[in-house]
Amino acid sequence: MLHRTAQIRLVSSHPEVYEPCDDSFALVDALLADRTNLLAHRPTLCMEVGCGSGYVITTLALILELEANGAYYIATDINPHAVRVTRQTLEAHGVQAELINTDIASGLEKRLERLVDVMVVNPPYVPTPEEEVGREGIASAWAGGDNGRSVIDKLLPVADKLLSDRGWLYMVFLSANNPSQICIQMREKGYAARIVVQRSTEEESLHIIKFWRDSDIQIDANEMVMAKKPGQARVMESLVSQFPLLSFWKHGNENCN
């Protein structure tokens, strides 16, 4: 049986909205690769931060619609044009989501705290001058500041606050973002991590990483103590070793039009 994904011909567009590109396709491929686990997970609340064209949140809803038809979907974007385009994409595919024009999840923290079962994020990850971060229009989709980490470093604590005890986070990273360091930082907060998709193109090396809370990771005041899993440190070393040493930068989405 073919898995349903959003059809590109039905994805709406606007000159100031990031169109589906290699990173979008890699994130969708990660969701498809983890489909069996997602269906068994039966999430009740799913969220996309930075919905852009709506391609990813629409695909997630289509993947889950038969097995998790009671799931509720929320998508946010700082770009008001993206919110309108996502609404059109959702409607074209016959699925629904609550759409909110906001920066990451500003104004939603109390409402959604510890409730999100699945979060998907294709953040602005491109290394750019810091002054380009948060600009209006399409630049907000890729301008990531120093090492492409300005928005990512703001977003991860928000994800930690919103994810439920069984919450999963799927997120896109560029090699230049130092994803191995991010995995270690998330581990210190009690998260396990797995690379679901790793893909290199002429312009970039992408990693789609899944994070989830791991009750076997216990943290004391000074160090990480691995309870019940003495081999966990070796697992992390294995994960980190998968990241290539070279970094490739992506500038805009001109090759995906």
ChimeraX attribute file (.defattr): number of C-alpha atoms within 10 A of each C-alpha:
attribute: neighborCount
match mode: 1-to-1
recipient: residues
	/A:1	3
	/A:2	4
	/A:3	9
	/A:4	15
	/A:5	19
	/A:6	22
	/A:7	13
	/A:8	11
	/A:9	8
	/A:10	14
	/A:11	22
	/A:12	21
	/A:13	20
	/A:14	14
	/A:15	9
	/A:16	17
	/A:17	24
	/A:18	26
	/A:19	24
	/A:20	19
	/A:21	14
	/A:22	17
	/A:23	20
	/A:24	19
	/A:25	13
	/A:26	20
	/A:27	25
	/A:28	23
	/A:29	17
	/A:30	22
	/A:31	23
	/A:32	19
	/A:33	13
	/A:34	14
	/A:35	16
	/A:36	11
	/A:37	11
	/A:38	19
	/A:39	15
	/A:40	11
	/A:41	16
	/A:42	16
	/A:43	23
	/A:44	15
	/A:45	19
	/A:46	23
	/A:47	27
	/A:48	27
	/A:49	24
	/A:50	28
	/A:51	30
	/A:52	33
	/A:53	28
	/A:54	29
	/A:55	26
	/A:56	27
	/A:57	32
	/A:58	30
	/A:59	22
	/A:60	24
	/A:61	25
	/A:62	20
	/A:63	21
	/A:64	19
	/A:65	15
	/A:66	10
	/A:67	14
	/A:68	18
	/A:69	13
	/A:70	13
	/A:71	16
	/A:72	16
	/A:73	23
	/A:74	18
	/A:75	28
	/A:76	25
	/A:77	25
	/A:78	24
	/A:79	25
	/A:80	18
	/A:81	20
	/A:82	29
	/A:83	25
	/A:84	21
	/A:85	21
	/A:86	29
	/A:87	21
	/A:88	18
	/A:89	26
	/A:90	24
	/A:91	16
	/A:92	16
	/A:93	17
	/A:94	11
	/A:95	16
	/A:96	16
	/A:97	21
	/A:98	12
	/A:99	19
	/A:100	22
	/A:101	18
	/A:102	18
	/A:103	15
	/A:104	23
	/A:105	22
	/A:106	13
	/A:107	11
	/A:108	12
	/A:109	14
	/A:110	11
	/A:111	9
	/A:112	16
	/A:113	15
	/A:114	17
	/A:115	19
	/A:116	26
	/A:117	22
	/A:118	25
	/A:119	24
	/A:120	25
	/A:121	24
	/A:122	23
	/A:123	24
	/A:124	25
	/A:125	27
	/A:126	27
	/A:127	23
	/A:128	21
	/A:129	13
	/A:130	15
	/A:131	11
	/A:132	15
	/A:133	22
	/A:134	21
	/A:135	13
	/A:136	13
	/A:137	16
	/A:138	21
	/A:139	20
	/A:140	23
	/A:141	29
	/A:142	24
	/A:143	28
	/A:144	27
	/A:145	21
	/A:146	18
	/A:147	18
	/A:148	27
	/A:149	26
	/A:150	21
	/A:151	20
	/A:152	21
	/A:153	12
	/A:154	11
	/A:155	17
	/A:156	16
	/A:157	12
	/A:158	15
	/A:159	23
	/A:160	21
	/A:161	15
	/A:162	24
	/A:163	24
	/A:164	19
	/A:165	15
	/A:166	15
	/A:167	22
	/A:168	24
	/A:169	23
	/A:170	23
	/A:171	22
	/A:172	25
	/A:173	25
	/A:174	28
	/A:175	22
	/A:176	22
	/A:177	22
	/A:178	18
	/A:179	20
	/A:180	18
	/A:181	11
	/A:182	18
	/A:183	21
	/A:184	17
	/A:185	13
	/A:186	19
	/A:187	21
	/A:188	17
	/A:189	17
	/A:190	19
	/A:191	21
	/A:192	21
	/A:193	23
	/A:194	17
	/A:195	17
	/A:196	19
	/A:197	19
	/A:198	19
	/A:199	13
	/A:200	14
	/A:201	10
	/A:202	8
	/A:203	12
	/A:204	20
	/A:205	22
	/A:206	25
	/A:207	25
	/A:208	27
	/A:209	20
	/A:210	23
	/A:211	21
	/A:212	23
	/A:213	21
	/A:214	15
	/A:215	12
	/A:216	15
	/A:217	19
	/A:218	17
	/A:219	15
	/A:220	8
	/A:221	5
	/A:222	6
	/A:223	9
	/A:224	15
	/A:225	16
	/A:226	14
	/A:227	13
	/A:228	11
	/A:229	11
	/A:230	10
	/A:231	10
	/A:232	16
	/A:233	13
	/A:234	10
	/A:235	15
	/A:236	17
	/A:237	12
	/A:238	11
	/A:239	15
	/A:240	20
	/A:241	11
	/A:242	12
	/A:243	19
	/A:244	14
	/A:245	11
	/A:246	9
	/A:247	16
	/A:248	16
	/A:249	19
	/A:250	20
	/A:251	15
	/A:252	14
	/A:253	16
	/A:254	10
	/A:255	9
	/A:256	10
	/A:257	8
